[in-house]
Amino acid sequence: MFTIEHDFDATVVTLVDDPASHRQEDVIINAFEDCVTIEQLEPTTDRLQRVTLSMAQLRTFLPLLTCPRVSTGCDPIGLATGLALDLRPLRPDMLVNRKRDEMPTPNPAALEFLRTRRSRPAKTLTTPVPSRDALRPLLEAAARTPDHGKLEPWRFIVLERDALLRLAEAVRARGPEIGIEPEKVEKGALQYADAHLAVAVISAPKPSDKIPEIEQVLSAGAVCLALLNAALAAGWGANWLSGWASHDPEFCRTALGLSPGERVAGLIHIGTETSAPPERPRPDLVAITTWVSA
Ligand SMILES: Cc1cc2nc3c(=O)[nH]c(=O)nc-3n(C[C@H](O)[C@H](O)[C@H](O)COP(=O)(O)O)c2cc1C
């Protein structure tokens, strides 16, 4: 026999032969494709108690959770004797892995930004660009990027207008030396010549026995996206570019001053957008996602 009572912040399911006070241990709800498990630590034995509800049992149980108060003499869902559950509001659409007292606090604005964000083509960016003071918090946000081992395997080179013009000339000089087609050379040069501000995110892997180089390079890529997103979130237009010159070691060494082992992870162009681009096709989640439940 059990009762269901709806408190302010929880739905309490109690077996009536349970001790007067409810257990305070975390309740862990795991939702699988074919069943739901509810787990709670039994403090006296230090053992995890688990109830498994089939989907049919869940269907019987869920309407009871929305009743004001339920007391039943039978045990239709087969709760294990001795288990008292203190459930956060449990609705069919809310079955997620969640520990008691760990309900997430949503940030709908941030989520909506991430769901709808998109770059602004560098060619459409113009002045004004962020001042050094305005850029610093964006760099700060970008540097707050997951970095296994805290190696900081990346750094920034902020390219202001005169530096970008110098780099455009360096591209024009370098292209013919390595046989780049003239149109590609000019296109590469204009990427710099037309820009007013770009931040080169430099991947600078550190020697480490523990952290593989690929993780350090991935972290540099994450810095690029973080900077792009920070700029977009701040209201600027921004675009992550590369180009053949950014992969040419000699150009990187002489024009950008990179050390051996360093690479350009991305050039993040930042400026004022002149037009919002139309949405582009996005990946088919079904095609790229595999759900593994056991
Ligand atoms: C590493 C990297 C390098 C890129 N280099 C270029 C580039 O040189 N030229 C270009 O037109 N787009 C380049 N792109 C793509 C642009 O960033 C493109 O605008 C972006 O895919 C738009 O994505 P979004 O709409 O999700 O913001 C690059 C993207 C990445 C991730």
The ligand as an SDF file (V2000), in Angstrom:
LIG
                    3D

 31 33  0  0  0  0  0  0  0  0999 V2000
   38.2380   25.8510  -39.4250 C   0  0  0  0  0  0  0  0  0  0  0  0
   37.3220   26.6120  -40.3270 C   0  0  0  0  0  0  0  0  0  0  0  0
   37.8470   27.3360  -41.3680 C   0  0  0  0  0  0  0  0  0  0  0  0
   37.0210   28.0320  -42.2430 C   0  0  0  0  0  0  0  0  0  0  0  0
   37.5660   28.7630  -43.2580 N   0  0  0  0  0  0  0  0  0  0  0  0
   36.7760   29.4040  -44.1160 C   0  0  0  0  0  0  0  0  0  0  0  0
   37.3260   30.1860  -45.1700 C   0  0  0  0  0  0  0  0  0  0  0  0
   38.5400   30.3300  -45.2860 O   0  0  0  0  0  0  0  0  0  0  0  0
   36.4840   30.7770  -46.0500 N   0  0  0  0  0  0  0  0  0  0  0  0
   35.1260   30.6490  -45.9240 C   0  0  0  0  0  0  0  0  0  0  0  0
   34.4050   31.1910  -46.7410 O   0  0  0  0  0  0  0  0  0  0  0  0
   34.5630   29.9500  -44.9120 N   0  0  0  0  0  0  0  0  0  0  0  0
   35.3680   29.3300  -44.0150 C   0  0  0  0  0  0  0  0  0  0  0  0
   34.8120   28.6210  -42.9710 N   0  0  0  0  0  0  0  0  0  0  0  0
   33.3560   28.5240  -42.8590 C   0  0  0  0  0  0  0  0  0  0  0  0
   32.8040   29.8030  -42.3070 C   0  0  0  0  0  0  0  0  0  0  0  0
   33.1870   29.9850  -40.9700 O   0  0  0  0  0  0  0  0  0  0  0  0
   31.3020   29.7550  -42.4580 C   0  0  0  0  0  0  0  0  0  0  0  0
   30.8750   31.0510  -42.4990 O   0  0  0  0  0  0  0  0  0  0  0  0
   30.6440   28.9770  -41.3530 C   0  0  0  0  0  0  0  0  0  0  0  0
   30.6450   27.6140  -41.6930 O   0  0  0  0  0  0  0  0  0  0  0  0
   29.2290   29.4310  -41.0690 C   0  0  0  0  0  0  0  0  0  0  0  0
   28.7420   28.6940  -39.9550 O   0  0  0  0  0  0  0  0  0  0  0  0
   27.5500   29.1920  -39.0680 P   0  0  0  0  0  0  0  0  0  0  0  0
   26.4880   29.6760  -39.9730 O   0  0  0  0  0  0  0  0  0  0  0  0
   27.1250   27.9850  -38.2950 O   0  0  0  0  0  0  0  0  0  0  0  0
   28.0410   30.2490  -38.1440 O   0  0  0  0  0  0  0  0  0  0  0  0
   35.6220   27.9660  -42.0600 C   0  0  0  0  0  0  0  0  0  0  0  0
   35.0900   27.2410  -40.9840 C   0  0  0  0  0  0  0  0  0  0  0  0
   35.9270   26.5770  -40.1240 C   0  0  0  0  0  0  0  0  0  0  0  0
   35.3230   25.8000  -38.9830 C   0  0  0  0  0  0  0  0  0  0  0  0
  1  2  1  0
  2  3  1  0
  2 30  2  0
  3  4  2  0
  4  5  1  0
  4 28  1  0
  5  6  2  0
  6  7  1  0
  6 13  1  0
  7  8  2  0
  7  9  1  0
  9 10  1  0
 10 11  2  0
 10 12  1  0
 12 13  2  0
 13 14  1  0
 14 15  1  0
 14 28  1  0
 15 16  1  0
 16 17  1  0
 16 18  1  0
 18 19  1  0
 18 20  1  0
 20 21  1  0
 20 22  1  0
 22 23  1  0
 23 24  1  0
 24 25  2  0
 24 26  1  0
 24 27  1  0
 28 29  2  0
 29 30  1  0
 30 31  1  0
M  END
$$$$
